[in-house]
Amino acid sequence: MKKAKSVSGEPASENEVIQNGRRTAVRNGVIDRWMRKEVLPIYDAIAARRSNAVSANEAWARIAAHIGSGKRSGG
């Protein structure tokens, strides 16, 4: 089955599909652009105001508390 899919050009597994997508994204510069446009500005903002930053555990605790309070945003 795997050999037949290989010959046909069809991916042999979900993992192969993910790997192919990742390789394509790297080759096309998608990940590099995402890092420069979205990730690094957020990192820079956090680094500039470290006193506002919280740990991941604290962030999840705040999210859980917000969800537990029944508050909903939007209209």
HELIX and SHEET records of a PDB file:
HELIX    1   1 LYS A    2  SER A    8  1                                   7    
HELIX    2   2 GLU A   14  ARG A   27  1                                  14    
HELIX    3   3 VAL A   30  TRP A   34  1                                   5    
HELIX    4   4 MET A   35  VAL A   39  3                                   5    
HELIX    5   5 LEU A   40  ALA A   48  1                                   9    
HELIX    6   6 ARG A   50  ASN A   52  5                                   3    
HELIX    7   7 ALA A   56  GLY A   68  1                                  13    
END                                                                             
